[in-house]
Amino acid sequence: MKVTKDSLIGDVIDSSPEARGVIEKYFGNGCFTCPGIKVESLSFGAMMHNVDPDKVIDEINKEGKNEG
């Protein structure tokens, strides 16, 4: 799955287990229990955590290429 700014956080976690560490690194572990992950995009999460969304997305996509 190619991750973009519009990808929902919950969908990314479900479809790319390697993304879990990246999301925890930038957004904290509270994301995993927050109901908002089913409706909030990576771009929104990055804005809420004052993080560059491109940095998060690039790292998630890079991790995905390292898996299998």
Distance bins in CASP14 RR format, pairs under 12 A and 6 or more apart:
PFRMAT RR
TARGET T0000
AUTHOR 0000-0000-0000
RMODE 2
METHOD distances of the structure
MODEL  1
1 7 1 0 0 1 0 0 0 0 0 0 0
1 8 0 0 0 0 0 1 0 0 0 0 0
1 10 0 0 0 0 0 1 0 0 0 0 0
1 11 0 0 0 0 1 0 0 0 0 0 0
1 12 1 0 0 1 0 0 0 0 0 0 0
1 13 0 0 0 0 0 1 0 0 0 0 0
1 14 0 0 0 0 1 0 0 0 0 0 0
1 15 1 0 1 0 0 0 0 0 0 0 0
1 16 1 0 1 0 0 0 0 0 0 0 0
1 17 0 0 0 0 0 1 0 0 0 0 0
1 18 0 0 0 0 0 1 0 0 0 0 0
1 19 0 0 0 0 1 0 0 0 0 0 0
1 57 0 0 0 0 0 1 0 0 0 0 0
1 60 0 0 0 0 1 0 0 0 0 0 0
1 61 0 0 0 0 1 0 0 0 0 0 0
1 63 0 0 0 0 0 1 0 0 0 0 0
1 64 0 0 0 0 1 0 0 0 0 0 0
1 65 0 0 0 0 0 1 0 0 0 0 0
1 67 0 0 0 0 0 1 0 0 0 0 0
2 11 0 0 0 0 0 1 0 0 0 0 0
2 12 0 0 0 0 0 1 0 0 0 0 0
2 15 0 0 0 0 0 1 0 0 0 0 0
2 16 0 0 0 0 1 0 0 0 0 0 0
2 19 0 0 0 0 0 1 0 0 0 0 0
2 57 0 0 0 0 1 0 0 0 0 0 0
2 58 0 0 0 0 0 1 0 0 0 0 0
2 60 0 0 0 0 1 0 0 0 0 0 0
2 61 1 0 0 1 0 0 0 0 0 0 0
2 62 0 0 0 0 0 1 0 0 0 0 0
2 64 0 0 0 0 1 0 0 0 0 0 0
2 65 0 0 0 0 0 1 0 0 0 0 0
3 9 0 0 0 0 0 1 0 0 0 0 0
3 10 0 0 0 0 0 1 0 0 0 0 0
3 11 0 0 0 0 1 0 0 0 0 0 0
3 12 1 0 1 0 0 0 0 0 0 0 0
3 13 0 0 0 0 0 1 0 0 0 0 0
3 15 0 0 0 0 1 0 0 0 0 0 0
3 16 1 0 0 1 0 0 0 0 0 0 0
3 18 0 0 0 0 0 1 0 0 0 0 0
3 19 1 0 0 1 0 0 0 0 0 0 0
3 22 0 0 0 0 1 0 0 0 0 0 0
3 23 0 0 0 0 0 1 0 0 0 0 0
3 41 0 0 0 0 0 1 0 0 0 0 0
3 42 1 0 0 1 0 0 0 0 0 0 0
3 43 0 0 0 0 0 1 0 0 0 0 0
3 53 0 0 0 0 0 1 0 0 0 0 0
3 54 0 0 0 0 0 1 0 0 0 0 0
3 56 0 0 0 0 1 0 0 0 0 0 0
3 57 1 0 1 0 0 0 0 0 0 0 0
3 58 0 0 0 0 1 0 0 0 0 0 0
3 59 0 0 0 0 1 0 0 0 0 0 0
3 60 1 0 1 0 0 0 0 0 0 0 0
3 61 1 0 1 0 0 0 0 0 0 0 0
3 62 0 0 0 0 0 1 0 0 0 0 0
3 63 0 0 0 0 1 0 0 0 0 0 0
3 64 0 0 0 0 1 0 0 0 0 0 0
3 65 0 0 0 0 0 1 0 0 0 0 0
4 11 0 0 0 0 0 1 0 0 0 0 0
4 12 0 0 0 0 1 0 0 0 0 0 0
4 41 0 0 0 0 1 0 0 0 0 0 0
4 42 1 0 0 1 0 0 0 0 0 0 0
4 43 0 0 0 0 1 0 0 0 0 0 0
4 53 0 0 0 0 1 0 0 0 0 0 0
4 54 0 0 0 0 0 1 0 0 0 0 0
4 56 0 0 0 0 0 1 0 0 0 0 0
4 57 1 0 0 1 0 0 0 0 0 0 0
4 58 0 0 0 0 0 1 0 0 0 0 0
4 60 0 0 0 0 1 0 0 0 0 0 0
4 61 0 0 0 0 1 0 0 0 0 0 0
5 12 0 0 0 0 0 1 0 0 0 0 0
5 40 0 0 0 0 0 1 0 0 0 0 0
5 41 1 0 0 1 0 0 0 0 0 0 0
5 42 1 0 1 0 0 0 0 0 0 0 0
5 43 1 1 0 0 0 0 0 0 0 0 0
5 44 0 0 0 0 1 0 0 0 0 0 0
5 45 0 0 0 0 0 1 0 0 0 0 0
5 46 0 0 0 0 1 0 0 0 0 0 0
5 47 0 0 0 0 0 1 0 0 0 0 0
5 52 0 0 0 0 0 1 0 0 0 0 0
5 53 1 0 1 0 0 0 0 0 0 0 0
5 54 1 0 0 1 0 0 0 0 0 0 0
5 55 0 0 0 0 0 1 0 0 0 0 0
5 56 0 0 0 0 1 0 0 0 0 0 0
5 57 1 0 0 1 0 0 0 0 0 0 0
5 58 0 0 0 0 0 1 0 0 0 0 0
5 60 0 0 0 0 0 1 0 0 0 0 0
5 61 0 0 0 0 0 1 0 0 0 0 0
6 12 0 0 0 0 0 1 0 0 0 0 0
6 40 0 0 0 0 0 1 0 0 0 0 0
6 41 1 0 1 0 0 0 0 0 0 0 0
6 42 1 0 0 1 0 0 0 0 0 0 0
6 43 1 0 0 1 0 0 0 0 0 0 0
6 44 0 0 0 0 1 0 0 0 0 0 0
6 45 0 0 0 0 0 1 0 0 0 0 0
6 46 0 0 0 0 0 1 0 0 0 0 0
6 53 0 0 0 0 0 1 0 0 0 0 0
6 57 0 0 0 0 0 1 0 0 0 0 0
7 13 0 0 0 0 0 1 0 0 0 0 0
7 14 0 0 0 0 0 1 0 0 0 0 0
7 15 0 0 0 0 1 0 0 0 0 0 0
7 16 0 0 0 0 1 0 0 0 0 0 0
7 19 0 0 0 0 1 0 0 0 0 0 0
7 23 0 0 0 0 0 1 0 0 0 0 0
7 37 0 0 0 0 0 1 0 0 0 0 0
7 40 0 0 0 0 0 1 0 0 0 0 0
7 41 1 0 0 1 0 0 0 0 0 0 0
7 42 1 0 1 0 0 0 0 0 0 0 0
7 43 0 0 0 0 1 0 0 0 0 0 0
7 44 0 0 0 0 0 1 0 0 0 0 0
7 45 0 0 0 0 0 1 0 0 0 0 0
7 46 0 0 0 0 0 1 0 0 0 0 0
7 53 0 0 0 0 0 1 0 0 0 0 0
7 56 0 0 0 0 0 1 0 0 0 0 0
7 57 1 0 0 1 0 0 0 0 0 0 0
7 60 0 0 0 0 1 0 0 0 0 0 0
7 61 0 0 0 0 0 1 0 0 0 0 0
8 14 0 0 0 0 1 0 0 0 0 0 0
8 15 0 0 0 0 0 1 0 0 0 0 0
8 16 0 0 0 0 0 1 0 0 0 0 0
8 19 0 0 0 0 0 1 0 0 0 0 0
8 23 0 0 0 0 0 1 0 0 0 0 0
8 31 0 0 0 0 0 1 0 0 0 0 0
8 36 0 0 0 0 1 0 0 0 0 0 0
8 37 1 0 0 1 0 0 0 0 0 0 0
8 38 1 0 0 1 0 0 0 0 0 0 0
8 39 1 0 0 1 0 0 0 0 0 0 0
8 40 1 0 0 1 0 0 0 0 0 0 0
8 41 1 0 1 0 0 0 0 0 0 0 0
8 42 1 0 0 1 0 0 0 0 0 0 0
8 43 0 0 0 0 0 1 0 0 0 0 0
8 44 0 0 0 0 1 0 0 0 0 0 0
8 45 0 0 0 0 0 1 0 0 0 0 0
9 15 0 0 0 0 0 1 0 0 0 0 0
9 16 0 0 0 0 0 1 0 0 0 0 0
9 19 0 0 0 0 1 0 0 0 0 0 0
9 20 0 0 0 0 0 1 0 0 0 0 0
9 22 0 0 0 0 0 1 0 0 0 0 0
9 23 1 0 0 1 0 0 0 0 0 0 0
9 24 0 0 0 0 0 1 0 0 0 0 0
9 26 0 0 0 0 0 1 0 0 0 0 0
9 27 1 0 0 1 0 0 0 0 0 0 0
9 28 0 0 0 0 0 1 0 0 0 0 0
9 30 0 0 0 0 0 1 0 0 0 0 0
9 31 1 0 0 1 0 0 0 0 0 0 0
9 32 0 0 0 0 1 0 0 0 0 0 0
9 34 0 0 0 0 1 0 0 0 0 0 0
9 35 0 0 0 0 0 1 0 0 0 0 0
9 36 1 0 0 1 0 0 0 0 0 0 0
9 37 1 0 1 0 0 0 0 0 0 0 0
9 38 0 0 0 0 1 0 0 0 0 0 0
9 39 0 0 0 0 1 0 0 0 0 0 0
9 40 1 0 1 0 0 0 0 0 0 0 0
9 41 1 0 0 1 0 0 0 0 0 0 0
9 42 1 0 0 1 0 0 0 0 0 0 0
9 43 0 0 0 0 1 0 0 0 0 0 0
9 44 0 0 0 0 1 0 0 0 0 0 0
9 45 1 0 0 1 0 0 0 0 0 0 0
9 46 0 0 0 0 1 0 0 0 0 0 0
9 48 0 0 0 0 0 1 0 0 0 0 0
9 49 0 0 0 0 0 1 0 0 0 0 0
9 53 0 0 0 0 0 1 0 0 0 0 0
9 56 0 0 0 0 0 1 0 0 0 0 0
9 57 0 0 0 0 0 1 0 0 0 0 0
9 60 0 0 0 0 0 1 0 0 0 0 0
10 16 0 0 0 0 1 0 0 0 0 0 0
10 17 0 0 0 0 0 1 0 0 0 0 0
10 19 0 0 0 0 1 0 0 0 0 0 0
10 20 0 0 0 0 0 1 0 0 0 0 0
10 23 0 0 0 0 1 0 0 0 0 0 0
10 27 0 0 0 0 0 1 0 0 0 0 0
10 31 0 0 0 0 1 0 0 0 0 0 0
10 32 0 0 0 0 1 0 0 0 0 0 0
10 33 0 0 0 0 0 1 0 0 0 0 0
10 34 0 0 0 0 1 0 0 0 0 0 0
10 35 0 0 0 0 0 1 0 0 0 0 0
10 36 0 0 0 0 1 0 0 0 0 0 0
10 37 1 0 1 0 0 0 0 0 0 0 0
10 38 1 0 1 0 0 0 0 0 0 0 0
10 39 0 0 0 0 1 0 0 0 0 0 0
10 40 0 0 0 0 1 0 0 0 0 0 0
10 41 0 0 0 0 1 0 0 0 0 0 0
10 42 0 0 0 0 1 0 0 0 0 0 0
10 44 0 0 0 0 0 1 0 0 0 0 0
10 45 0 0 0 0 0 1 0 0 0 0 0
11 19 0 0 0 0 1 0 0 0 0 0 0
11 23 0 0 0 0 0 1 0 0 0 0 0
11 36 0 0 0 0 0 1 0 0 0 0 0
11 37 0 0 0 0 1 0 0 0 0 0 0
11 38 0 0 0 0 1 0 0 0 0 0 0
11 39 0 0 0 0 0 1 0 0 0 0 0
11 40 0 0 0 0 0 1 0 0 0 0 0
11 41 0 0 0 0 1 0 0 0 0 0 0
11 42 0 0 0 0 1 0 0 0 0 0 0
11 60 0 0 0 0 0 1 0 0 0 0 0
12 18 0 0 0 0 0 1 0 0 0 0 0
12 19 1 0 1 0 0 0 0 0 0 0 0
12 20 0 0 0 0 1 0 0 0 0 0 0
12 21 0 0 0 0 0 1 0 0 0 0 0
12 22 0 0 0 0 1 0 0 0 0 0 0
12 23 1 0 0 1 0 0 0 0 0 0 0
12 27 0 0 0 0 0 1 0 0 0 0 0
12 31 0 0 0 0 0 1 0 0 0 0 0
12 32 0 0 0 0 0 1 0 0 0 0 0
12 37 0 0 0 0 1 0 0 0 0 0 0
12 38 0 0 0 0 0 1 0 0 0 0 0
12 40 0 0 0 0 0 1 0 0 0 0 0
12 41 0 0 0 0 1 0 0 0 0 0 0
12 42 1 0 0 1 0 0 0 0 0 0 0
12 43 0 0 0 0 0 1 0 0 0 0 0
12 45 0 0 0 0 0 1 0 0 0 0 0
12 56 0 0 0 0 1 0 0 0 0 0 0
12 57 0 0 0 0 1 0 0 0 0 0 0
12 59 0 0 0 0 0 1 0 0 0 0 0
12 60 1 0 0 1 0 0 0 0 0 0 0
12 61 0 0 0 0 0 1 0 0 0 0 0
12 63 0 0 0 0 0 1 0 0 0 0 0
12 64 0 0 0 0 0 1 0 0 0 0 0
13 19 1 0 0 1 0 0 0 0 0 0 0
13 20 1 0 1 0 0 0 0 0 0 0 0
13 21 0 0 0 0 1 0 0 0 0 0 0
13 22 0 0 0 0 0 1 0 0 0 0 0
13 23 1 0 0 1 0 0 0 0 0 0 0
13 24 0 0 0 0 1 0 0 0 0 0 0
13 27 0 0 0 0 0 1 0 0 0 0 0
13 29 0 0 0 0 0 1 0 0 0 0 0
13 30 0 0 0 0 0 1 0 0 0 0 0
13 31 1 0 0 1 0 0 0 0 0 0 0
13 32 1 0 0 1 0 0 0 0 0 0 0
13 33 0 0 0 0 0 1 0 0 0 0 0
13 34 0 0 0 0 0 1 0 0 0 0 0
13 36 0 0 0 0 0 1 0 0 0 0 0
13 37 1 0 0 1 0 0 0 0 0 0 0
13 38 0 0 0 0 0 1 0 0 0 0 0
13 40 0 0 0 0 0 1 0 0 0 0 0
13 42 0 0 0 0 0 1 0 0 0 0 0
13 60 0 0 0 0 0 1 0 0 0 0 0
14 20 0 0 0 0 1 0 0 0 0 0 0
14 23 0 0 0 0 0 1 0 0 0 0 0
14 32 0 0 0 0 0 1 0 0 0 0 0
14 37 0 0 0 0 1 0 0 0 0 0 0
14 38 0 0 0 0 1 0 0 0 0 0 0
15 60 0 0 0 0 0 1 0 0 0 0 0
15 64 0 0 0 0 0 1 0 0 0 0 0
15 67 0 0 0 0 0 1 0 0 0 0 0
16 22 0 0 0 0 1 0 0 0 0 0 0
16 23 0 0 0 0 1 0 0 0 0 0 0
16 42 0 0 0 0 0 1 0 0 0 0 0
16 57 0 0 0 0 0 1 0 0 0 0 0
16 59 0 0 0 0 0 1 0 0 0 0 0
16 60 1 0 0 1 0 0 0 0 0 0 0
16 61 0 0 0 0 1 0 0 0 0 0 0
16 62 0 0 0 0 0 1 0 0 0 0 0
16 63 1 0 0 1 0 0 0 0 0 0 0
16 64 1 0 0 1 0 0 0 0 0 0 0
16 65 0 0 0 0 0 1 0 0 0 0 0
16 66 0 0 0 0 0 1 0 0 0 0 0
16 67 0 0 0 0 1 0 0 0 0 0 0
16 68 0 0 0 0 0 1 0 0 0 0 0
17 23 0 0 0 0 0 1 0 0 0 0 0
17 60 0 0 0 0 0 1 0 0 0 0 0
17 63 0 0 0 0 1 0 0 0 0 0 0
17 64 0 0 0 0 1 0 0 0 0 0 0
17 67 1 0 0 1 0 0 0 0 0 0 0
17 68 0 0 0 0 0 1 0 0 0 0 0
18 24 0 0 0 0 0 1 0 0 0 0 0
18 25 0 0 0 0 0 1 0 0 0 0 0
18 59 0 0 0 0 1 0 0 0 0 0 0
18 60 1 0 0 1 0 0 0 0 0 0 0
18 61 0 0 0 0 0 1 0 0 0 0 0
18 62 0 0 0 0 1 0 0 0 0 0 0
18 63 1 0 1 0 0 0 0 0 0 0 0
18 64 1 0 1 0 0 0 0 0 0 0 0
18 65 0 0 0 0 1 0 0 0 0 0 0
18 66 1 0 0 1 0 0 0 0 0 0 0
18 67 1 0 1 0 0 0 0 0 0 0 0
18 68 0 0 0 0 1 0 0 0 0 0 0
19 25 0 0 0 0 0 1 0 0 0 0 0
19 26 0 0 0 0 0 1 0 0 0 0 0
19 27 0 0 0 0 0 1 0 0 0 0 0
19 31 0 0 0 0 0 1 0 0 0 0 0
19 32 0 0 0 0 0 1 0 0 0 0 0
19 37 0 0 0 0 0 1 0 0 0 0 0
19 42 0 0 0 0 1 0 0 0 0 0 0
19 56 0 0 0 0 1 0 0 0 0 0 0
19 57 0 0 0 0 1 0 0 0 0 0 0
19 58 0 0 0 0 0 1 0 0 0 0 0
19 59 0 0 0 0 1 0 0 0 0 0 0
19 60 1 0 1 0 0 0 0 0 0 0 0
19 61 0 0 0 0 1 0 0 0 0 0 0
19 62 0 0 0 0 0 1 0 0 0 0 0
19 63 1 0 0 1 0 0 0 0 0 0 0
19 64 1 0 0 1 0 0 0 0 0 0 0
19 65 0 0 0 0 0 1 0 0 0 0 0
19 66 0 0 0 0 0 1 0 0 0 0 0
19 67 0 0 0 0 1 0 0 0 0 0 0
20 26 0 0 0 0 0 1 0 0 0 0 0
20 27 0 0 0 0 0 1 0 0 0 0 0
20 28 0 0 0 0 0 1 0 0 0 0 0
20 29 0 0 0 0 1 0 0 0 0 0 0
20 30 0 0 0 0 0 1 0 0 0 0 0
20 31 0 0 0 0 1 0 0 0 0 0 0
20 32 1 0 0 1 0 0 0 0 0 0 0
20 37 0 0 0 0 0 1 0 0 0 0 0
20 60 0 0 0 0 1 0 0 0 0 0 0
20 63 0 0 0 0 1 0 0 0 0 0 0
20 64 0 0 0 0 0 1 0 0 0 0 0
20 67 0 0 0 0 0 1 0 0 0 0 0
21 27 0 0 0 0 1 0 0 0 0 0 0
21 28 0 0 0 0 1 0 0 0 0 0 0
21 29 0 0 0 0 1 0 0 0 0 0 0
21 31 0 0 0 0 0 1 0 0 0 0 0
21 32 0 0 0 0 0 1 0 0 0 0 0
21 56 0 0 0 0 0 1 0 0 0 0 0
21 59 0 0 0 0 1 0 0 0 0 0 0
21 60 0 0 0 0 1 0 0 0 0 0 0
21 63 1 0 0 1 0 0 0 0 0 0 0
21 64 0 0 0 0 0 1 0 0 0 0 0
22 28 0 0 0 0 0 1 0 0 0 0 0
22 31 0 0 0 0 0 1 0 0 0 0 0
22 42 0 0 0 0 1 0 0 0 0 0 0
22 46 0 0 0 0 0 1 0 0 0 0 0
22 51 0 0 0 0 0 1 0 0 0 0 0
22 53 0 0 0 0 0 1 0 0 0 0 0
22 55 0 0 0 0 1 0 0 0 0 0 0
22 56 1 0 0 1 0 0 0 0 0 0 0
22 57 0 0 0 0 1 0 0 0 0 0 0
22 58 0 0 0 0 1 0 0 0 0 0 0
22 59 1 0 1 0 0 0 0 0 0 0 0
22 60 1 0 1 0 0 0 0 0 0 0 0
22 61 0 0 0 0 1 0 0 0 0 0 0
22 62 0 0 0 0 1 0 0 0 0 0 0
22 63 1 0 1 0 0 0 0 0 0 0 0
22 64 0 0 0 0 1 0 0 0 0 0 0
22 66 0 0 0 0 0 1 0 0 0 0 0
23 29 0 0 0 0 1 0 0 0 0 0 0
23 30 0 0 0 0 1 0 0 0 0 0 0
23 31 1 0 1 0 0 0 0 0 0 0 0
23 32 0 0 0 0 1 0 0 0 0 0 0
23 34 0 0 0 0 0 1 0 0 0 0 0
23 37 0 0 0 0 1 0 0 0 0 0 0
23 40 0 0 0 0 0 1 0 0 0 0 0
23 42 0 0 0 0 1 0 0 0 0 0 0
23 45 0 0 0 0 1 0 0 0 0 0 0
23 46 0 0 0 0 0 1 0 0 0 0 0
23 49 0 0 0 0 1 0 0 0 0 0 0
23 51 0 0 0 0 0 1 0 0 0 0 0
23 53 0 0 0 0 0 1 0 0 0 0 0
23 56 1 0 0 1 0 0 0 0 0 0 0
23 57 0 0 0 0 0 1 0 0 0 0 0
23 59 0 0 0 0 1 0 0 0 0 0 0
23 60 1 0 0 1 0 0 0 0 0 0 0
23 63 0 0 0 0 0 1 0 0 0 0 0
24 30 0 0 0 0 1 0 0 0 0 0 0
24 31 1 0 0 1 0 0 0 0 0 0 0
24 32 1 0 0 1 0 0 0 0 0 0 0
24 33 0 0 0 0 0 1 0 0 0 0 0
24 49 0 0 0 0 0 1 0 0 0 0 0
24 56 0 0 0 0 0 1 0 0 0 0 0
24 59 0 0 0 0 0 1 0 0 0 0 0
24 60 0 0 0 0 0 1 0 0 0 0 0
25 31 0 0 0 0 0 1 0 0 0 0 0
25 49 0 0 0 0 0 1 0 0 0 0 0
25 51 0 0 0 0 1 0 0 0 0 0 0
25 55 0 0 0 0 0 1 0 0 0 0 0
25 56 0 0 0 0 1 0 0 0 0 0 0
25 59 1 0 0 1 0 0 0 0 0 0 0
25 60 0 0 0 0 0 1 0 0 0 0 0
25 63 0 0 0 0 0 1 0 0 0 0 0
26 42 0 0 0 0 1 0 0 0 0 0 0
26 45 0 0 0 0 1 0 0 0 0 0 0
26 46 1 0 0 1 0 0 0 0 0 0 0
26 47 0 0 0 0 0 1 0 0 0 0 0
26 48 0 0 0 0 0 1 0 0 0 0 0
26 49 1 0 0 1 0 0 0 0 0 0 0
26 50 0 0 0 0 1 0 0 0 0 0 0
26 51 1 0 1 0 0 0 0 0 0 0 0
26 52 0 0 0 0 1 0 0 0 0 0 0
26 53 0 0 0 0 1 0 0 0 0 0 0
26 54 0 0 0 0 0 1 0 0 0 0 0
26 55 1 0 0 1 0 0 0 0 0 0 0
26 56 1 0 1 0 0 0 0 0 0 0 0
26 57 0 0 0 0 0 1 0 0 0 0 0
26 58 0 0 0 0 0 1 0 0 0 0 0
26 59 0 0 0 0 1 0 0 0 0 0 0
26 60 0 0 0 0 1 0 0 0 0 0 0
27 33 0 0 0 0 0 1 0 0 0 0 0
27 34 0 0 0 0 1 0 0 0 0 0 0
27 36 0 0 0 0 0 1 0 0 0 0 0
27 37 0 0 0 0 1 0 0 0 0 0 0
27 40 0 0 0 0 1 0 0 0 0 0 0
27 42 0 0 0 0 1 0 0 0 0 0 0
27 44 0 0 0 0 0 1 0 0 0 0 0
27 45 1 0 0 1 0 0 0 0 0 0 0
27 46 1 0 0 1 0 0 0 0 0 0 0
27 47 0 0 0 0 0 1 0 0 0 0 0
27 48 1 0 0 1 0 0 0 0 0 0 0
27 49 1 0 1 0 0 0 0 0 0 0 0
27 50 0 0 0 0 0 1 0 0 0 0 0
27 51 1 0 0 1 0 0 0 0 0 0 0
27 53 0 0 0 0 0 1 0 0 0 0 0
27 56 0 0 0 0 1 0 0 0 0 0 0
27 60 0 0 0 0 0 1 0 0 0 0 0
28 34 0 0 0 0 1 0 0 0 0 0 0
28 37 0 0 0 0 0 1 0 0 0 0 0
28 45 0 0 0 0 0 1 0 0 0 0 0
28 48 0 0 0 0 0 1 0 0 0 0 0
28 49 1 0 0 1 0 0 0 0 0 0 0
28 51 0 0 0 0 0 1 0 0 0 0 0
28 56 0 0 0 0 0 1 0 0 0 0 0
29 37 0 0 0 0 0 1 0 0 0 0 0
30 36 0 0 0 0 0 1 0 0 0 0 0
30 37 0 0 0 0 1 0 0 0 0 0 0
30 45 0 0 0 0 0 1 0 0 0 0 0
30 48 0 0 0 0 0 1 0 0 0 0 0
30 49 0 0 0 0 0 1 0 0 0 0 0
31 37 1 0 1 0 0 0 0 0 0 0 0
31 38 0 0 0 0 0 1 0 0 0 0 0
31 40 0 0 0 0 1 0 0 0 0 0 0
31 42 0 0 0 0 0 1 0 0 0 0 0
31 44 0 0 0 0 0 1 0 0 0 0 0
31 45 0 0 0 0 1 0 0 0 0 0 0
31 46 0 0 0 0 0 1 0 0 0 0 0
31 48 0 0 0 0 1 0 0 0 0 0 0
31 49 0 0 0 0 1 0 0 0 0 0 0
31 56 0 0 0 0 0 1 0 0 0 0 0
32 38 0 0 0 0 0 1 0 0 0 0 0
34 40 0 0 0 0 1 0 0 0 0 0 0
34 44 0 0 0 0 0 1 0 0 0 0 0
34 45 0 0 0 0 0 1 0 0 0 0 0
34 48 0 0 0 0 0 1 0 0 0 0 0
34 49 0 0 0 0 0 1 0 0 0 0 0
36 44 0 0 0 0 1 0 0 0 0 0 0
36 45 0 0 0 0 1 0 0 0 0 0 0
36 48 0 0 0 0 0 1 0 0 0 0 0
37 44 0 0 0 0 0 1 0 0 0 0 0
37 45 0 0 0 0 1 0 0 0 0 0 0
37 48 0 0 0 0 0 1 0 0 0 0 0
39 45 0 0 0 0 0 1 0 0 0 0 0
40 46 0 0 0 0 0 1 0 0 0 0 0
40 47 0 0 0 0 1 0 0 0 0 0 0
40 48 1 0 0 1 0 0 0 0 0 0 0
40 49 0 0 0 0 0 1 0 0 0 0 0
40 53 0 0 0 0 0 1 0 0 0 0 0
41 47 0 0 0 0 1 0 0 0 0 0 0
41 48 0 0 0 0 0 1 0 0 0 0 0
41 53 0 0 0 0 1 0 0 0 0 0 0
41 56 0 0 0 0 0 1 0 0 0 0 0
41 57 0 0 0 0 0 1 0 0 0 0 0
42 48 0 0 0 0 0 1 0 0 0 0 0
42 49 0 0 0 0 0 1 0 0 0 0 0
42 51 0 0 0 0 1 0 0 0 0 0 0
42 52 0 0 0 0 0 1 0 0 0 0 0
42 53 1 0 1 0 0 0 0 0 0 0 0
42 54 0 0 0 0 1 0 0 0 0 0 0
42 55 0 0 0 0 0 1 0 0 0 0 0
42 56 1 0 0 1 0 0 0 0 0 0 0
42 57 1 0 0 1 0 0 0 0 0 0 0
42 58 0 0 0 0 0 1 0 0 0 0 0
42 59 0 0 0 0 0 1 0 0 0 0 0
42 60 1 0 0 1 0 0 0 0 0 0 0
42 61 0 0 0 0 0 1 0 0 0 0 0
43 49 0 0 0 0 0 1 0 0 0 0 0
43 51 0 0 0 0 0 1 0 0 0 0 0
43 52 0 0 0 0 0 1 0 0 0 0 0
43 53 1 0 1 0 0 0 0 0 0 0 0
43 54 0 0 0 0 1 0 0 0 0 0 0
43 55 0 0 0 0 0 1 0 0 0 0 0
43 56 0 0 0 0 1 0 0 0 0 0 0
43 57 0 0 0 0 1 0 0 0 0 0 0
44 51 0 0 0 0 0 1 0 0 0 0 0
44 53 0 0 0 0 1 0 0 0 0 0 0
44 56 0 0 0 0 0 1 0 0 0 0 0
45 51 1 0 0 1 0 0 0 0 0 0 0
45 52 0 0 0 0 0 1 0 0 0 0 0
45 53 1 0 0 1 0 0 0 0 0 0 0
45 56 0 0 0 0 1 0 0 0 0 0 0
45 57 0 0 0 0 0 1 0 0 0 0 0
46 52 1 0 0 1 0 0 0 0 0 0 0
46 53 1 1 0 0 0 0 0 0 0 0 0
46 54 0 0 0 0 1 0 0 0 0 0 0
46 55 0 0 0 0 1 0 0 0 0 0 0
46 56 1 0 1 0 0 0 0 0 0 0 0
46 57 0 0 0 0 1 0 0 0 0 0 0
46 58 0 0 0 0 0 1 0 0 0 0 0
46 59 0 0 0 0 0 1 0 0 0 0 0
46 60 0 0 0 0 0 1 0 0 0 0 0
47 53 1 0 0 1 0 0 0 0 0 0 0
47 56 0 0 0 0 0 1 0 0 0 0 0
48 56 0 0 0 0 0 1 0 0 0 0 0
49 55 0 0 0 0 0 1 0 0 0 0 0
49 56 0 0 0 0 1 0 0 0 0 0 0
50 56 0 0 0 0 0 1 0 0 0 0 0
51 57 0 0 0 0 0 1 0 0 0 0 0
51 58 0 0 0 0 0 1 0 0 0 0 0
51 59 0 0 0 0 0 1 0 0 0 0 0
52 58 0 0 0 0 1 0 0 0 0 0 0
52 59 0 0 0 0 0 1 0 0 0 0 0
53 59 0 0 0 0 0 1 0 0 0 0 0
53 60 0 0 0 0 0 1 0 0 0 0 0
54 60 0 0 0 0 0 1 0 0 0 0 0
54 61 0 0 0 0 0 1 0 0 0 0 0
55 61 0 0 0 0 0 1 0 0 0 0 0
55 62 0 0 0 0 0 1 0 0 0 0 0
56 62 0 0 0 0 0 1 0 0 0 0 0
56 63 0 0 0 0 0 1 0 0 0 0 0
57 63 0 0 0 0 0 1 0 0 0 0 0
57 64 0 0 0 0 0 1 0 0 0 0 0
58 64 0 0 0 0 0 1 0 0 0 0 0
58 65 0 0 0 0 0 1 0 0 0 0 0
59 65 0 0 0 0 0 1 0 0 0 0 0
59 66 0 0 0 0 0 1 0 0 0 0 0
60 66 0 0 0 0 0 1 0 0 0 0 0
60 67 0 0 0 0 0 1 0 0 0 0 0
61 67 0 0 0 0 0 1 0 0 0 0 0
END
